[in-house]
Each structure stands twice: as C-alpha cells, then as structure tokens.
C-alpha cells in the first residue's frame, strides 16, 4: 500500500485511522461500497422465498460465504432455547445443522442476501469489513463475534468501531460467548432496529474520481 501510494492521486479508505503510515493529504475516508440491492430487500418476498412464518421473529446467523463452524454450532445450541416465537436462517457453508425443524432454514450459501437481511430482526455474524458495512447501512441489531485469527485482529476493530456508533450492536470475543445468556440478549436487541441514513460510498468515490479523470 505504501509503495502504491507514491503513484496514486488519492487513496480511498473504508474507515478513519486505517493505514496510518500513508502520506497525509493523499487519502480520504469514503466507507465501503455495497451493492444497491442489499438495501432494497422486500420483507414479503423474503417470507415466501425462505418459507418463513410471519408471526415469528427471525435470527440470521452468518459465518461468511464459507460458513464458520463456531457460529453453526452456536446456532444449533440456540435453536431449542428459542423455539418459542423465533425462527432461524443459517448460512452453514460446508458445515451442516443436524436439524429438521420447520422454524430452522439452513443453506450452504445464501444467494439472496438482500432478502435474508430484510427478514431479519437480529443478526449473529463475524465482522468482516463488507458484512460490517452492510449491517451498518441497514440498521439491523447484531451480535458480532469476530474471527479470532484475523490479521491484526481487524475483525474485532471493525466490530468495535461499529459498536461505538450504534446502541444495537454487541461485540463478543469468541472465547467469551455464553450461549445460555444469548437468548435474552437477542430478544432485547430485537427491539432496537434503527433507521440509518449515511452517505453512499460508491457515489463519493465516483465524484472524487471525476475530478481527476473528466477534467475539462
């Protein structure tokens, strides 16, 4: 990054404070571009697509496109405890849930993520940069459990940064997760969905690039 910065007009960063060694004045914070469709999921379509019960609240458990063994096992431990009034959408990756219950919907990979988000009352997820940005834009309450072996612990810092700006985000280290306490926390968070309006990172980047590329 430092080498490339010598040849760059401007460097767009996802968060303040990233890459502190970059030359001052050559970077700006834009956020992370996310797909437009992520913000426009239809809850009614989601109910049909995932065969959901509209009278139950929905917990979405994500471990990234490859799944996460820890989160899949965690979802499995919560299913019986939250059988009253809740249903699950779980992205399992290469792992499997040993469940055949009508309120549990598991998929190796969720193709219509916008619908999964629109159906969700609470999310349990890792804290990769893109997922964190999507949760930030959508305002969905979330329990973020950072991947403990991420480079420079960046998932933990992604999550903590987001938690500072939102009162419906809980950050829990993997080794500190207590499944017995999560159902109550999830139920409390489900009351805190917020509407978020922030600047579009894609538009900010395009407008800045216009100044360099399409000058008269």
C-alpha positions in Angstrom: 0.0 0.0 0.0 2.8 2.4 0.9 4.5 1.7 -2.4 1.3 2.2 -4.5 0.6 5.4 -2.6 3.6 7.0 -4.4 1.8 6.7 -7.7 -1.7 7.4 -6.6 -3.6 10.7 -6.9 -5.8 9.7 -3.9 -6.4 6.7 -1.7 -9.9 5.8 -0.6 -10.1 4.3 2.9 -13.0 2.4 4.4 -12.6 3.7 8.0 -10.8 6.6 9.8 -7.4 5.6 11.1 -6.7 2.8 8.7 -3.2 2.7 7.3 -1.7 5.5 9.4 1.6 5.3 7.6 0.1 6.6 4.3 1.2 10.1 3.3 -1.0 12.8 4.8 -3.2 14.5 2.3 -3.3 11.7 -0.2 -6.2 9.8 1.3 -9.9 10.3 2.2 -12.4 8.2 4.1 -15.3 7.1 1.9 -16.7 4.0 3.6 -17.1 0.7 1.8 -19.2 0.5 -1.4 -22.0 -2.1 -1.0 -24.4 -3.4 -3.7 -27.5 -1.3 -4.1 -29.8 -4.3 -3.9 -28.6 -5.1 -0.4 -30.6 -2.1 0.8 -33.8 -2.9 -1.0 -34.9 -6.3 0.1 -38.6 -6.9 0.2 -39.8 -8.5 3.6 -42.9 -10.0 2.0 -40.8 -11.6 -0.8 -38.4 -12.8 1.9 -41.2 -14.6 3.8 -42.1 -16.5 0.6 -38.5 -17.1 -0.5 -37.4 -18.6 2.8 -40.8 -20.2 3.7 -40.9 -18.1 6.9 -43.6 -17.7 9.4 -44.6 -14.0 9.5 -45.7 -14.3 13.2 -42.2 -15.3 14.3 -39.1 -13.1 14.7 -36.1 -14.1 12.6 -32.5 -14.7 13.7 -30.0 -14.6 10.9 -26.7 -16.4 11.6 -23.8 -15.7 9.1 -20.3 -17.1 9.0 -19.2 -15.7 5.7 -19.6 -17.5 2.3 -17.6 -20.5 3.7 -19.6 -20.7 6.9 -18.0 -20.8 10.3 -18.0 -24.0 12.4 -18.2 -22.0 15.7 -21.3 -20.0 14.5 -23.1 -23.0 13.1 -22.6 -24.9 16.4 -23.8 -21.8 18.2 -26.9 -21.6 16.1 -27.5 -25.3 16.9 -27.3 -24.6 20.6 -29.8 -21.7 20.4 -32.5 -23.5 18.4 -34.2 -25.3 21.2 -33.8 -22.4 23.6 -35.5 -20.1 21.1 -38.2 -22.4 19.7 -41.0 -20.1 21.0 -41.6 -17.2 18.8 -38.4 -17.3 16.8 -37.1 -18.8 13.5 -33.7 -19.2 12.1 -31.9 -18.6 8.8 -28.4 -20.0 9.0 -25.7 -19.8 6.4 -23.7 -23.0 7.1 -21.0 -23.1 4.4 -19.5 -26.6 4.3 -21.0 -27.5 7.7 -24.4 -28.8 8.4 -27.1 -28.3 11.0 -28.4 -31.6 12.3 -31.9 -30.2 12.5 -35.1 -30.9 10.6 -37.4 -28.3 12.2 -39.9 -26.1 10.4 -38.6 -23.0 12.0 -35.0 -23.6 11.0 -33.9 -22.8 7.4 -30.2 -23.6 6.6 -28.3 -23.0 3.4 -24.7 -23.6 2.4 -24.7 -20.2 0.8 -27.5 -17.6 0.8 -27.9 -16.3 -2.8 -30.5 -13.6 -2.0 -28.7 -11.9 0.9 -30.9 -8.8 0.5 -33.9 -10.9 1.3 -32.2 -12.5 4.3 -31.4 -9.1 5.7 -34.9 -7.8 5.1 -36.4 -10.7 7.0 -34.0 -10.4 10.0 -34.7 -9.0 13.4 -31.3 -9.8 14.7 -28.0 -11.0 13.1 -25.2 -13.1 14.6 -22.1 -12.7 12.4 -18.4 -12.5 12.0 -17.2 -8.9 11.5 -15.5 -8.8 8.1 -15.3 -5.4 6.6 -18.1 -5.9 4.0 -20.5 -7.5 6.3 -19.9 -4.8 8.9 -20.6 -2.1 6.3 -23.9 -3.8 5.2 -25.1 -4.1 8.8 -24.1 -0.5 9.4 -26.2 0.7 6.5 -29.2 -1.5 7.3 -29.5 -0.7 11.0 -30.3 -4.3 11.9 -29.4 -5.2 15.5 -26.4 -7.6 15.6 -24.1 -9.6 17.8 -20.7 -9.6 16.2 -18.3 -12.4 17.1 -15.0 -11.5 15.3 -12.9 -14.2 13.8 -10.2 -14.6 16.4 -7.3 -15.3 13.9 -7.9 -12.4 11.5 -4.8 -10.4 10.5 -4.0 -7.8 13.2 -7.4 -8.6 14.8 -9.0 -6.4 12.2 -12.5 -8.0 12.6 -12.5 -7.1 16.3 -11.7 -3.5 15.5 -14.3 -3.4 12.7 -16.9 -4.5 15.2 -15.8 -2.1 18.0 -15.8 0.8 15.5 -19.4 0.0 14.5 -20.5 -0.5 18.2 -19.3 3.0 19.0 -21.9 4.5 16.7 -24.8 2.1 17.3 -26.5 1.1 20.6 -27.9 -2.1 19.0 -24.5 -3.7 18.3 -22.9 -6.2 20.8 -19.3 -7.3 20.3 -18.3 -10.6 22.0 -15.0 -12.3 21.7 -15.4 -16.0 20.6 -13.9 -17.3 23.9 -16.4 -15.1 25.9 -19.6 -16.3 24.2 -22.0 -17.7 26.7 -24.9 -19.5 24.8 -27.0 -19.5 27.9 -27.1 -15.7 28.1 -27.6 -15.1 24.3 -31.4 -15.7 24.1 -32.2 -12.8 26.4 -29.7 -10.6 24.7 -31.1 -11.4 21.3 -34.7 -10.7 22.5 -33.6 -7.3 23.9 -31.7 -6.4 20.7 -34.7 -7.2 18.5 -36.5 -4.2 19.9 -33.7 -1.8 18.7 -33.8 -1.8 14.9 -32.8 1.6 13.7 -33.1 3.5 10.5 -29.7 4.5 9.2 -29.0 7.2 6.6 -25.4 7.6 5.6 -23.6 8.7 2.5 -23.2 6.3 -0.4 -19.5 5.3 -0.6 -19.8 4.4 -4.3 -21.1 7.9 -5.1 -18.4 9.5 -3.0 -15.7 7.6 -4.8 -17.2 8.4 -8.3 -17.5 12.1 -7.5 -13.9 12.2 -6.4 -12.7 10.3 -9.5 -14.5 12.7 -11.8 -12.2 15.4 -10.5 -9.2 13.5 -11.8 -10.5 11.8 -14.9 -13.1 14.0 -16.5 -11.5 17.4 -16.1 -12.2 19.9 -19.0 
